[in-house]
Amino acid sequence: MCIIFRYLLFFYFFCKIYCYSPFTKVSLIHNTKLFMNYNEAYNKKNFKYIIRRETYKNPQYDDILPILLNLENSFININKLLRCVSINDLEGINNKINIQNEEQKKLDLISNSIISNSLCVTGQIDQYISEEEEKICSCSNIISDSFDKKYYAVFDPLDGSSNIDSGLPTGSIFGIYKKNYNNDVLQKGSNIVMAGYCLYSASTQLLLSLNNENYLFMFDDKYNEFILIKKNIRIPNNGSIYSFNFGNMNEWELNIQNFIKDSFNESSKITNRYMGALVADTHNIIFNGGLFGYPSTLKNKNGKLRLMYEAVPIAYIIENLGGMATNGTHRILDIKPNNIHQRTQLFLGSNVPMLKLKEYF
């Protein structure tokens, strides 16, 4: 009897665990409802749902929907390539020099092709500007002119690509402009419609600024899509992180050197965090507060970062989050570019250190 009782007890608990027992029918129904509710809540946080909801609430952005959906797919594909760089022999340079006189990495060109094609096939992008292209590119080379193309795109397909071989953070930056009446691609940043970046790091995160709203998504490998983790983000008003390449400090203008020295002398809490990728350094400042700076040097007297597809989209995001972005004397979004690869100094971050920096110009 004892042995039989043990077997019955074992059978009961086995059934309870695997939901076969009639005694667990109520529990099974309850767990199923919880699972369905979880899936429903999860689906309402994915990138596609959020973007469709926002364009439904704001019909003027209907045309942007395919652009954003294709960009999401581009970032997913680039992320997959970055996760297996060595396995697929994607390390190193491509033995080519871009218009910036910089060596192009293999993934620079692949990422450029992925993003440019995904933007053009939406039928909404007329022309685009990329760090990897010498001239303004027309989407008519990729898709028919029969579409009513309403937008321009600017992007850096793989920011911080020198970090690739070391497995350090990289990113993609993009901005979308509406076509103006004279088809002038060289517009002020204040005309930008939306901007965002994708950070490829320990986790892959996509930050989007659209219609004075901002959303942060994290890539879920299991479901192969971006899931909303934060919205209505605000950059801290102050912070202790100063993200500068101090190896170049002796080449900076004297006023910037004085600002840095005074800041470190006035507070022992200030620390330096610099990752060599604009997206990664900006992301750090957004969530921890502080100041990012890339001043001009003796070698790069006009600054090194490109205005249209690096500084402007990032400045748009920073201002939407409540921060500031300038070249030291002028708001980045107020600068009218003279050429598509124009360079600039860039300072961005929390209001307190940015206002203090302004006093040194």
Secondary structure, DSSP 8 states (H G I E B T S, - for coil): -HHHHHHHHHHHHHHHHHT-SGGGHHHHHHHHHHHHHHHHHHHTTBHHHHHHHHHHH-GGGGGGHHHHHHHHHHHHHHHHHHHTTTTTT--SEEEEE-TTS-EEEHHHHHHHHHHHHHHHTTT-EEEEEETT-SS-EEGGGTS-TTS---EEEEEEEEETGGGGGGT--EEEEEEEEE--TT--S---GGGEEEEEEEEESSSEEEEEEETTEEEEEEEETTTTEEEEEEES----S--SEEE--GGGGGGS-HHHHHHHHHHHHH-TT-EE---S-HHHHHHHHHHH-EEEEE---SS-TT-SEEIIIIIHHHHHHHHHTT-EEESSSSBGGG---SSTT-EE-EEEE-HHHHHHHHTT-
